[in-house]
Amino acid sequence: MKFPVGRAKAFLLEESGPTVTEYAIMLALIVLGCVAAIGSIGGKVDTTFTTLDSGVGAATGS
């Protein structure tokens, strides 16, 4: 009977479970930040390339 109780105590005292959860939450926040940054920059890059394309087209007479 001591064996299951000892295993249960060891499981409850082990700290690797919460650490994995913390890393998963941190990774999710980093991914969300990257997606937000890429989405924000993407619109500006599209506008820049459109402006350059129309400028180059006007300069070459197309």
N, C-alpha and C positions, 0 to 999 in steps of 0.2 A: 504494500500500500504506500510505502514511502516513495517509491519510484515515480508514480504519476504526480504526486504532490510536489516532489522535487523538480520534475520537468515543468510543471505549471508555474512554479516560482521562478525558475530560470527564464521561461518564456516571458513572463511579466516584467522581469528585471532587464531583459535584453533591450538595448537601445538602437539596434540597427533598423528596426521597423520604422520608427519615427524619422530617422535620418533619411531613409529612402523616400518617405512621403515629402519631407522638406525639399529634397533635391528635385522631385517631380514637380512640385509647385514652383520652385525657382526656375526650372526649365520652361514650364508653361508661360511664366511671366516674360522670360527672355524671348520666347517665340512670338508672343503677342506684341512685344515691343518692336521686334524686327518686322513683323507684318505691317504694323502701323507706320513704321519709318519708310518701308518700301512703297507702301500705298501713297504716302505723302510725297515722296520724291518722284514716284512714277508719273504723276500728273504733270509735274514741272518739266520732267525730261521730255514727255510727249509734246508739250507746248513748245519747248525749245527746238525740237527736231522739226516740228511743223513750220515754225518760223524760219528755220534755216532752209528747209525745202522750198518754201515759197520765195525766199530771197535768192537762192541759187537758180531757181526756175526763171525768175524775172531777169537775172543777170545774163543768162544764156539765151534768152528770147524764146523759151519754150512756152 
